[in-house]
Amino acid sequence: MRTISKGSLTRKMERWLLGMVMMIIAYLIEKVVLRSIKRSGKFSARNNSAS
């Protein structure tokens, strides 16, 4: 039989860890997207000035 406090503590730690991992992944995806937008903006600005 499981004790409620142990299961609750384990579940809290698991959710906290999962939240941290998801936050890191979201941060990295945001960085990649922003870098891509910056590069795309510079590239299109060069094309517009050249034509």
mmCIF file of the N, C-alpha and C atoms, coordinates in Angstrom:
data_MODEL
# 
_entry.id   MODEL 
# 
loop_
_atom_site.group_PDB 
_atom_site.id 
_atom_site.type_symbol 
_atom_site.label_atom_id 
_atom_site.label_alt_id 
_atom_site.label_comp_id 
_atom_site.label_asym_id 
_atom_site.label_entity_id 
_atom_site.label_seq_id 
_atom_site.pdbx_PDB_ins_code 
_atom_site.Cartn_x 
_atom_site.Cartn_y 
_atom_site.Cartn_z 
_atom_site.occupancy 
_atom_site.B_iso_or_equiv 
_atom_site.pdbx_formal_charge 
_atom_site.auth_seq_id 
_atom_site.auth_comp_id 
_atom_site.auth_asym_id 
_atom_site.auth_atom_id 
_atom_site.pdbx_PDB_model_num 
ATOM 1   N N  . MET A 1 1  ? 0.839  -1.183 0.000   1.00 0.00 ? 1  MET A N  1 
ATOM 2   C CA . MET A 1 1  ? 0.000  0.000  0.000   1.00 0.00 ? 1  MET A CA 1 
ATOM 3   C C  . MET A 1 1  ? 0.886  1.249  0.000   1.00 0.00 ? 1  MET A C  1 
ATOM 4   N N  . ARG A 1 2  ? 0.560  2.194  -0.867  1.00 0.00 ? 2  ARG A N  1 
ATOM 5   C CA . ARG A 1 2  ? 1.352  3.412  -0.967  1.00 0.00 ? 2  ARG A CA 1 
ATOM 6   C C  . ARG A 1 2  ? 0.915  4.439  0.063   1.00 0.00 ? 2  ARG A C  1 
ATOM 7   N N  . THR A 1 3  ? 1.882  5.195  0.553   1.00 0.00 ? 3  THR A N  1 
ATOM 8   C CA . THR A 1 3  ? 1.531  6.293  1.443   1.00 0.00 ? 3  THR A CA 1 
ATOM 9   C C  . THR A 1 3  ? 1.229  7.526  0.604   1.00 0.00 ? 3  THR A C  1 
ATOM 10  N N  . ILE A 1 4  ? 0.273  8.305  1.022   1.00 0.00 ? 4  ILE A N  1 
ATOM 11  C CA . ILE A 1 4  ? -0.176 9.455  0.245   1.00 0.00 ? 4  ILE A CA 1 
ATOM 12  C C  . ILE A 1 4  ? 0.911  10.526 0.189   1.00 0.00 ? 4  ILE A C  1 
ATOM 13  N N  . SER A 1 5  ? 1.595  10.777 1.301   1.00 0.00 ? 5  SER A N  1 
ATOM 14  C CA . SER A 1 5  ? 2.601  11.843 1.339   1.00 0.00 ? 5  SER A CA 1 
ATOM 15  C C  . SER A 1 5  ? 3.764  11.545 0.388   1.00 0.00 ? 5  SER A C  1 
ATOM 16  N N  . LYS A 1 6  ? 4.218  10.284 0.350   1.00 0.00 ? 6  LYS A N  1 
ATOM 17  C CA . LYS A 1 6  ? 5.329  9.944  -0.533  1.00 0.00 ? 6  LYS A CA 1 
ATOM 18  C C  . LYS A 1 6  ? 4.923  10.086 -1.993  1.00 0.00 ? 6  LYS A C  1 
ATOM 19  N N  . GLY A 1 7  ? 3.752  9.600  -2.336  1.00 0.00 ? 7  GLY A N  1 
ATOM 20  C CA . GLY A 1 7  ? 3.275  9.715  -3.706  1.00 0.00 ? 7  GLY A CA 1 
ATOM 21  C C  . GLY A 1 7  ? 3.086  11.165 -4.099  1.00 0.00 ? 7  GLY A C  1 
ATOM 22  N N  . SER A 1 8  ? 2.591  11.964 -3.182  1.00 0.00 ? 8  SER A N  1 
ATOM 23  C CA . SER A 1 8  ? 2.367  13.373 -3.448  1.00 0.00 ? 8  SER A CA 1 
ATOM 24  C C  . SER A 1 8  ? 3.698  14.091 -3.666  1.00 0.00 ? 8  SER A C  1 
ATOM 25  N N  . LEU A 1 9  ? 4.680  13.804 -2.816  1.00 0.00 ? 9  LEU A N  1 
ATOM 26  C CA . LEU A 1 9  ? 5.992  14.440 -2.946  1.00 0.00 ? 9  LEU A CA 1 
ATOM 27  C C  . LEU A 1 9  ? 6.658  14.021 -4.256  1.00 0.00 ? 9  LEU A C  1 
ATOM 28  N N  . THR A 1 10 ? 6.576  12.738 -4.577  1.00 0.00 ? 10 THR A N  1 
ATOM 29  C CA . THR A 1 10 ? 7.156  12.243 -5.821  1.00 0.00 ? 10 THR A CA 1 
ATOM 30  C C  . THR A 1 10 ? 6.483  12.896 -7.023  1.00 0.00 ? 10 THR A C  1 
ATOM 31  N N  . ARG A 1 11 ? 5.179  13.010 -6.969  1.00 0.00 ? 11 ARG A N  1 
ATOM 32  C CA . ARG A 1 11 ? 4.435  13.622 -8.070  1.00 0.00 ? 11 ARG A CA 1 
ATOM 33  C C  . ARG A 1 11 ? 4.793  15.099 -8.215  1.00 0.00 ? 11 ARG A C  1 
ATOM 34  N N  . LYS A 1 12 ? 4.946  15.811 -7.095  1.00 0.00 ? 12 LYS A N  1 
ATOM 35  C CA . LYS A 1 12 ? 5.319  17.223 -7.144  1.00 0.00 ? 12 LYS A CA 1 
ATOM 36  C C  . LYS A 1 12 ? 6.700  17.399 -7.769  1.00 0.00 ? 12 LYS A C  1 
ATOM 37  N N  . MET A 1 13 ? 7.636  16.552 -7.362  1.00 0.00 ? 13 MET A N  1 
ATOM 38  C CA . MET A 1 13 ? 8.990  16.636 -7.912  1.00 0.00 ? 13 MET A CA 1 
ATOM 39  C C  . MET A 1 13 ? 8.995  16.304 -9.398  1.00 0.00 ? 13 MET A C  1 
ATOM 40  N N  . GLU A 1 14 ? 8.215  15.304 -9.781  1.00 0.00 ? 14 GLU A N  1 
ATOM 41  C CA . GLU A 1 14 ? 8.138  14.910 -11.174 1.00 0.00 ? 14 GLU A CA 1 
ATOM 42  C C  . GLU A 1 14 ? 7.561  16.048 -12.022 1.00 0.00 ? 14 GLU A C  1 
ATOM 43  N N  . ARG A 1 15 ? 6.498  16.661 -11.548 1.00 0.00 ? 15 ARG A N  1 
ATOM 44  C CA . ARG A 1 15 ? 5.888  17.771 -12.286 1.00 0.00 ? 15 ARG A CA 1 
ATOM 45  C C  . ARG A 1 15 ? 6.821  18.968 -12.348 1.00 0.00 ? 15 ARG A C  1 
ATOM 46  N N  . TRP A 1 16 ? 7.551  19.245 -11.256 1.00 0.00 ? 16 TRP A N  1 
ATOM 47  C CA . TRP A 1 16 ? 8.493  20.355 -11.242 1.00 0.00 ? 16 TRP A CA 1 
ATOM 48  C C  . TRP A 1 16 ? 9.611  20.116 -12.257 1.00 0.00 ? 16 TRP A C  1 
ATOM 49  N N  . LEU A 1 17 ? 10.147 18.897 -12.260 1.00 0.00 ? 17 LEU A N  1 
ATOM 50  C CA . LEU A 1 17 ? 11.219 18.563 -13.183 1.00 0.00 ? 17 LEU A CA 1 
ATOM 51  C C  . LEU A 1 17 ? 10.733 18.634 -14.634 1.00 0.00 ? 17 LEU A C  1 
ATOM 52  N N  . LEU A 1 18 ? 9.557  18.106 -14.879 1.00 0.00 ? 18 LEU A N  1 
ATOM 53  C CA . LEU A 1 18 ? 8.991  18.148 -16.219 1.00 0.00 ? 18 LEU A CA 1 
ATOM 54  C C  . LEU A 1 18 ? 8.749  19.592 -16.659 1.00 0.00 ? 18 LEU A C  1 
ATOM 55  N N  . GLY A 1 19 ? 8.271  20.425 -15.749 1.00 0.00 ? 19 GLY A N  1 
ATOM 56  C CA . GLY A 1 19 ? 8.064  21.840 -16.064 1.00 0.00 ? 19 GLY A CA 1 
ATOM 57  C C  . GLY A 1 19 ? 9.360  22.541 -16.406 1.00 0.00 ? 19 GLY A C  1 
ATOM 58  N N  . MET A 1 20 ? 10.421 22.242 -15.670 1.00 0.00 ? 20 MET A N  1 
ATOM 59  C CA . MET A 1 20 ? 11.725 22.857 -15.943 1.00 0.00 ? 20 MET A CA 1 
ATOM 60  C C  . MET A 1 20 ? 12.247 22.439 -17.315 1.00 0.00 ? 20 MET A C  1 
ATOM 61  N N  . VAL A 1 21 ? 12.128 21.164 -17.629 1.00 0.00 ? 21 VAL A N  1 
ATOM 62  C CA . VAL A 1 21 ? 12.593 20.666 -18.930 1.00 0.00 ? 21 VAL A CA 1 
ATOM 63  C C  . VAL A 1 21 ? 11.793 21.315 -20.053 1.00 0.00 ? 21 VAL A C  1 
ATOM 64  N N  . MET A 1 22 ? 10.486 21.413 -19.884 1.00 0.00 ? 22 MET A N  1 
ATOM 65  C CA . MET A 1 22 ? 9.653  22.036 -20.918 1.00 0.00 ? 22 MET A CA 1 
ATOM 66  C C  . MET A 1 22 ? 9.991  23.511 -21.072 1.00 0.00 ? 22 MET A C  1 
ATOM 67  N N  . MET A 1 23 ? 10.311 24.192 -19.971 1.00 0.00 ? 23 MET A N  1 
ATOM 68  C CA . MET A 1 23 ? 10.683 25.601 -20.031 1.00 0.00 ? 23 MET A CA 1 
ATOM 69  C C  . MET A 1 23 ? 11.993 25.783 -20.799 1.00 0.00 ? 23 MET A C  1 
ATOM 70  N N  . ILE A 1 24 ? 12.952 24.900 -20.571 1.00 0.00 ? 24 ILE A N  1 
ATOM 71  C CA . ILE A 1 24 ? 14.228 24.978 -21.280 1.00 0.00 ? 24 ILE A CA 1 
ATOM 72  C C  . ILE A 1 24 ? 14.026 24.723 -22.769 1.00 0.00 ? 24 ILE A C  1 
ATOM 73  N N  . ILE A 1 25 ? 13.222 23.734 -23.113 1.00 0.00 ? 25 ILE A N  1 
ATOM 74  C CA . ILE A 1 25 ? 12.959 23.431 -24.521 1.00 0.00 ? 25 ILE A CA 1 
ATOM 75  C C  . ILE A 1 25 ? 12.262 24.607 -25.197 1.00 0.00 ? 25 ILE A C  1 
ATOM 76  N N  . ALA A 1 26 ? 11.279 25.215 -24.520 1.00 0.00 ? 26 ALA A N  1 
ATOM 77  C CA . ALA A 1 26 ? 10.579 26.370 -25.086 1.00 0.00 ? 26 ALA A CA 1 
ATOM 78  C C  . ALA A 1 26 ? 11.542 27.533 -25.294 1.00 0.00 ? 26 ALA A C  1 
ATOM 79  N N  . TYR A 1 27 ? 12.461 27.748 -24.352 1.00 0.00 ? 27 TYR A N  1 
ATOM 80  C CA . TYR A 1 27 ? 13.442 28.827 -24.464 1.00 0.00 ? 27 TYR A CA 1 
ATOM 81  C C  . TYR A 1 27 ? 14.350 28.597 -25.681 1.00 0.00 ? 27 TYR A C  1 
ATOM 82  N N  . LEU A 1 28 ? 14.811 27.367 -25.841 1.00 0.00 ? 28 LEU A N  1 
ATOM 83  C CA . LEU A 1 28 ? 15.690 27.063 -26.977 1.00 0.00 ? 28 LEU A CA 1 
ATOM 84  C C  . LEU A 1 28 ? 14.962 27.225 -28.307 1.00 0.00 ? 28 LEU A C  1 
ATOM 85  N N  . ILE A 1 29 ? 13.717 26.774 -28.381 1.00 0.00 ? 29 ILE A N  1 
ATOM 86  C CA . ILE A 1 29 ? 12.937 26.934 -29.611 1.00 0.00 ? 29 ILE A CA 1 
ATOM 87  C C  . ILE A 1 29 ? 12.730 28.409 -29.912 1.00 0.00 ? 29 ILE A C  1 
ATOM 88  N N  . GLU A 1 30 ? 12.455 29.207 -28.881 1.00 0.00 ? 30 GLU A N  1 
ATOM 89  C CA . GLU A 1 30 ? 12.269 30.642 -29.077 1.00 0.00 ? 30 GLU A CA 1 
ATOM 90  C C  . GLU A 1 30 ? 13.540 31.281 -29.619 1.00 0.00 ? 30 GLU A C  1 
ATOM 91  N N  . LYS A 1 31 ? 14.696 30.897 -29.079 1.00 0.00 ? 31 LYS A N  1 
ATOM 92  C CA . LYS A 1 31 ? 15.969 31.436 -29.563 1.00 0.00 ? 31 LYS A CA 1 
ATOM 93  C C  . LYS A 1 31 ? 16.187 31.092 -31.031 1.00 0.00 ? 31 LYS A C  1 
ATOM 94  N N  . VAL A 1 32 ? 15.903 29.851 -31.412 1.00 0.00 ? 32 VAL A N  1 
ATOM 95  C CA . VAL A 1 32 ? 16.087 29.423 -32.794 1.00 0.00 ? 32 VAL A CA 1 
ATOM 96  C C  . VAL A 1 32 ? 15.166 30.207 -33.727 1.00 0.00 ? 32 VAL A C  1 
ATOM 97  N N  . VAL A 1 33 ? 13.914 30.383 -33.313 1.00 0.00 ? 33 VAL A N  1 
ATOM 98  C CA . VAL A 1 33 ? 12.957 31.104 -34.144 1.00 0.00 ? 33 VAL A CA 1 
ATOM 99  C C  . VAL A 1 33 ? 13.359 32.571 -34.287 1.00 0.00 ? 33 VAL A C  1 
ATOM 100 N N  . LEU A 1 34 ? 13.732 33.209 -33.177 1.00 0.00 ? 34 LEU A N  1 
ATOM 101 C CA . LEU A 1 34 ? 14.128 34.615 -33.247 1.00 0.00 ? 34 LEU A CA 1 
ATOM 102 C C  . LEU A 1 34 ? 15.377 34.801 -34.093 1.00 0.00 ? 34 LEU A C  1 
ATOM 103 N N  . ARG A 1 35 ? 16.333 33.886 -33.977 1.00 0.00 ? 35 ARG A N  1 
ATOM 104 C CA . ARG A 1 35 ? 17.541 33.968 -34.796 1.00 0.00 ? 35 ARG A CA 1 
ATOM 105 C C  . ARG A 1 35 ? 17.194 33.808 -36.268 1.00 0.00 ? 35 ARG A C  1 
ATOM 106 N N  . SER A 1 36 ? 16.272 32.902 -36.566 1.00 0.00 ? 36 SER A N  1 
ATOM 107 C CA . SER A 1 36 ? 15.845 32.688 -37.947 1.00 0.00 ? 36 SER A CA 1 
ATOM 108 C C  . SER A 1 36 ? 15.144 33.929 -38.496 1.00 0.00 ? 36 SER A C  1 
ATOM 109 N N  . ILE A 1 37 ? 14.319 34.564 -37.685 1.00 0.00 ? 37 ILE A N  1 
ATOM 110 C CA . ILE A 1 37 ? 13.615 35.772 -38.129 1.00 0.00 ? 37 ILE A CA 1 
ATOM 111 C C  . ILE A 1 37 ? 14.602 36.906 -38.370 1.00 0.00 ? 37 ILE A C  1 
ATOM 112 N N  . LYS A 1 38 ? 15.583 37.045 -37.488 1.00 0.00 ? 38 LYS A N  1 
ATOM 113 C CA . LYS A 1 38 ? 16.580 38.099 -37.672 1.00 0.00 ? 38 LYS A CA 1 
ATOM 114 C C  . LYS A 1 38 ? 17.358 37.885 -38.968 1.00 0.00 ? 38 LYS A C  1 
ATOM 115 N N  . ARG A 1 39 ? 17.788 36.664 -39.203 1.00 0.00 ? 39 ARG A N  1 
ATOM 116 C CA . ARG A 1 39 ? 18.538 36.365 -40.432 1.00 0.00 ? 39 ARG A CA 1 
ATOM 117 C C  . ARG A 1 39 ? 17.664 36.579 -41.660 1.00 0.00 ? 39 ARG A C  1 
ATOM 118 N N  . SER A 1 40 ? 16.432 36.179 -41.589 1.00 0.00 ? 40 SER A N  1 
ATOM 119 C CA . SER A 1 40 ? 15.509 36.347 -42.704 1.00 0.00 ? 40 SER A CA 1 
ATOM 120 C C  . SER A 1 40 ? 15.263 37.823 -42.973 1.00 0.00 ? 40 SER A C  1 
ATOM 121 N N  . GLY A 1 41 ? 15.129 38.623 -41.931 1.00 0.00 ? 41 GLY A N  1 
ATOM 122 C CA . GLY A 1 41 ? 14.907 40.054 -42.086 1.00 0.00 ? 41 GLY A CA 1 
ATOM 123 C C  . GLY A 1 41 ? 16.099 40.741 -42.712 1.00 0.00 ? 41 GLY A C  1 
ATOM 124 N N  . LYS A 1 42 ? 17.309 40.399 -42.306 1.00 0.00 ? 42 LYS A N  1 
ATOM 125 C CA . LYS A 1 42 ? 18.512 40.992 -42.887 1.00 0.00 ? 42 LYS A CA 1 
ATOM 126 C C  . LYS A 1 42 ? 18.654 40.580 -44.342 1.00 0.00 ? 42 LYS A C  1 
ATOM 127 N N  . PHE A 1 43 ? 18.359 39.322 -44.602 1.00 0.00 ? 43 PHE A N  1 
ATOM 128 C CA . PHE A 1 43 ? 18.502 38.823 -45.965 1.00 0.00 ? 43 PHE A CA 1 
ATOM 129 C C  . PHE A 1 43 ? 17.506 39.513 -46.896 1.00 0.00 ? 43 PHE A C  1 
ATOM 130 N N  . SER A 1 44 ? 16.259 39.675 -46.483 1.00 0.00 ? 44 SER A N  1 
ATOM 131 C CA . SER A 1 44 ? 15.260 40.308 -47.332 1.00 0.00 ? 44 SER A CA 1 
ATOM 132 C C  . SER A 1 44 ? 15.537 41.801 -47.492 1.00 0.00 ? 44 SER A C  1 
ATOM 133 N N  . ALA A 1 45 ? 16.109 42.443 -46.461 1.00 0.00 ? 45 ALA A N  1 
ATOM 134 C CA . ALA A 1 45 ? 16.464 43.859 -46.569 1.00 0.00 ? 45 ALA A CA 1 
ATOM 135 C C  . ALA A 1 45 ? 17.565 44.051 -47.600 1.00 0.00 ? 45 ALA A C  1 
ATOM 136 N N  . ARG A 1 46 ? 18.505 43.132 -47.662 1.00 0.00 ? 46 ARG A N  1 
ATOM 137 C CA . ARG A 1 46 ? 19.584 43.214 -48.665 1.00 0.00 ? 46 ARG A CA 1 
ATOM 138 C C  . ARG A 1 46 ? 19.003 43.017 -50.062 1.00 0.00 ? 46 ARG A C  1 
ATOM 139 N N  . ASN A 1 47 ? 18.078 42.097 -50.188 1.00 0.00 ? 47 ASN A N  1 
ATOM 140 C CA . ASN A 1 47 ? 17.470 41.873 -51.507 1.00 0.00 ? 47 ASN A CA 1 
ATOM 141 C C  . ASN A 1 47 ? 16.669 43.077 -51.955 1.00 0.00 ? 47 ASN A C  1 
ATOM 142 N N  . ASN A 1 48 ? 15.949 43.713 -51.045 1.00 0.00 ? 48 ASN A N  1 
ATOM 143 C CA . ASN A 1 48 ? 15.142 44.874 -51.405 1.00 0.00 ? 48 ASN A CA 1 
ATOM 144 C C  . ASN A 1 48 ? 16.011 46.060 -51.805 1.00 0.00 ? 48 ASN A C  1 
ATOM 145 N N  . SER A 1 49 ? 17.137 46.266 -51.135 1.00 0.00 ? 49 SER A N  1 
ATOM 146 C CA . SER A 1 49 ? 18.007 47.396 -51.466 1.00 0.00 ? 49 SER A CA 1 
ATOM 147 C C  . SER A 1 49 ? 18.769 47.145 -52.769 1.00 0.00 ? 49 SER A C  1 
ATOM 148 N N  . ALA A 1 50 ? 19.028 45.905 -53.106 1.00 0.00 ? 50 ALA A N  1 
ATOM 149 C CA . ALA A 1 50 ? 19.783 45.573 -54.316 1.00 0.00 ? 50 ALA A CA 1 
ATOM 150 C C  . ALA A 1 50 ? 18.919 45.695 -55.562 1.00 0.00 ? 50 ALA A C  1 
ATOM 151 N N  . SER A 1 51 ? 17.618 45.505 -55.433 1.00 0.00 ? 51 SER A N  1 
ATOM 152 C CA . SER A 1 51 ? 16.761 45.530 -56.620 1.00 0.00 ? 51 SER A CA 1 
ATOM 153 C C  . SER A 1 51 ? 16.234 46.889 -56.957 1.00 0.00 ? 51 SER A C  1 
# 
